[in-house]
Amino acid sequence: MINVVWLVLIAGGILFAAMNGKIEVVTQAAIGGAESAVALSFKLIGVMCLWLGIMKIAEKAGIIKVISIILGPVIRFLFPSVPANHPAMGSIVMTISANMMGLGNAATPLGIKAMQELQKLNRGSETASEAMCTLLALCTTGFTLIPATIIALRSAAGSINPAEIVGATILVSFTATAMAITADWICRSLSKRHGR
């Protein structure tokens, strides 16, 4: 569906420019946009490599393990149906840790792995389990302490102070996560009350 929307927007823009005799503007914008995208990508590669390197150093230094220990009780509370020693628990902790570090692109494959492990506990059911719904809610809100990807994008785009959004990001992501957890708890309670 989104492909159709983009096709309509692009075709409409070209048609409008042609009707007004300004087709060269479309060509210039397309070329300029492509050049800007490539330049931004090269700037972004360096900053992302820096943050991913810091994340790897934190992992090797045991900081991720410390975060896992700190998050352990909270994760066990949020996922009571998942056994503490199950591989899904480790994948869940790593997914949430990556989100907290603002590395959404690292959290995605970890989240997929966590869902695969949770599906094993779901015994092949085509209906998502409570734990799967909770993980999806947490990944969607993505509580972030260090918004590394956003800082990288702002830096690559030439921001004077790319880290100034850290406070606002923490506040917004914490509020969103708290609301998601609350909604998840209410839905679970209603589901149990109605015997589903």
Residue pairs with C-beta under 8 A, 6 or more apart in sequence:
13 26
14 23
14 26
17 23
17 25
17 26
40 156
40 157
43 155
43 156
43 157
44 152
44 153
44 156
47 151
47 152
47 155
47 156
48 105
48 148
48 149
48 152
50 152
51 102
51 103
51 148
51 149
51 151
51 152
52 103
52 106
55 98
55 101
55 103
55 106
55 148
58 64
58 101
64 94
64 97
67 93
67 97
67 100
68 90
68 93
68 94
68 97
71 93
71 96
71 97
72 93
75 89
75 92
75 93
75 96
76 82
76 84
76 89
78 134
78 138
78 181
79 89
79 92
79 131
79 134
79 135
81 121
81 129
81 130
81 131
82 88
82 89
82 92
82 118
82 121
82 131
83 89
86 117
86 121
87 117
88 114
88 117
88 118
88 120
88 121
88 131
91 110
91 111
91 113
91 114
91 117
92 114
92 135
94 110
94 114
95 107
95 110
95 111
95 113
95 114
95 135
95 138
95 139
96 138
96 143
98 104
98 106
98 107
98 110
99 107
99 138
99 139
99 142
99 143
99 144
100 143
100 144
100 145
100 146
101 144
101 145
101 146
101 148
102 144
102 145
102 146
102 147
102 148
102 149
102 150
102 151
102 169
103 148
103 149
104 142
104 149
105 149
107 139
107 142
111 135
111 139
114 135
115 132
115 135
118 129
118 131
118 132
118 135
119 132
121 129
121 131
122 128
122 129
122 132
128 136
130 188
130 191
133 184
133 187
134 181
134 184
137 180
137 181
137 183
137 184
138 177
138 180
138 181
140 180
141 173
141 176
141 177
141 179
141 180
142 173
142 176
142 177
143 173
143 174
143 176
143 177
144 169
144 170
144 173
145 170
146 166
147 165
147 166
147 169
150 165
150 169
151 162
151 163
151 165
151 166
152 162
154 162
154 165
155 162
